[in-house]
Amino acid sequence: MKRKDFILIGLVLIVIVVSFGVNFIINNKDSDYIEIYVDNKLYKTYSIYDEDEFRINTKDGYNIVKIHDHGVEITEASCTDKVCVKSGFITKSSESIVCLPNKVNIKIKTHNKDKQESEEDIIAN
């Protein structure tokens, strides 16, 4: 192997390490709250620190949601494919659980203080 090959391999490795670092920093934010949407409308908001288990009834079926240990999961659902149940327990702000047949969507969100303070209203004439 020539010197140029080693330089190319080194650059590729640096790009990989930087990509993993950026991904880790973005996804390692502390989660603040859980938003539950039913039929694309906000159903309820919970703190990530709450402990609760409840049933969401829709015209298409039901989902049993369990909030515990700083995360959330769907433990039971009436849908046939059970993708939402198989999604498992989520704790990070980049994760979500979706049950398409029952139209339930669960997201973990964070409060972005920097964005709220720096946003400006734009007035167009």
Phi, psi and omega in degrees: 000144182266171182299322180296326177296317179295322178295316179298315179298318179297317179296319178297317179296321178296317179298319179297314181296317179296319179298315178296322179296314179296317178299318180295317181294317181294317185271003183257019178287148176289133179276146183249316186209165182245129176250131178244123180248137174235122182056043179063020176239140180297118182270311182196153177238134179235153170287150179293344182266358179290159173234116183199153172222129184210168182247134175253117178258128174235173178292341182266346181157207181217159174224139173255119185251136178235123178253122180195160174050043178062037179197189184212152175207157171260118185269336181207146179210153180273352182290159186280326185275337177058030178297322180295323178289320180288344177297332175082200185271126180244146182224347186255155184291345180269002184254155176208162176238131182232131172243097183296317181298324181263359178059046178245134179226127180241127181234145171258129185238161173235152173277124179259094184296321181298318182292320181294324182283329187264352181290138178238148175282141179249129179249122179250137179257000000 
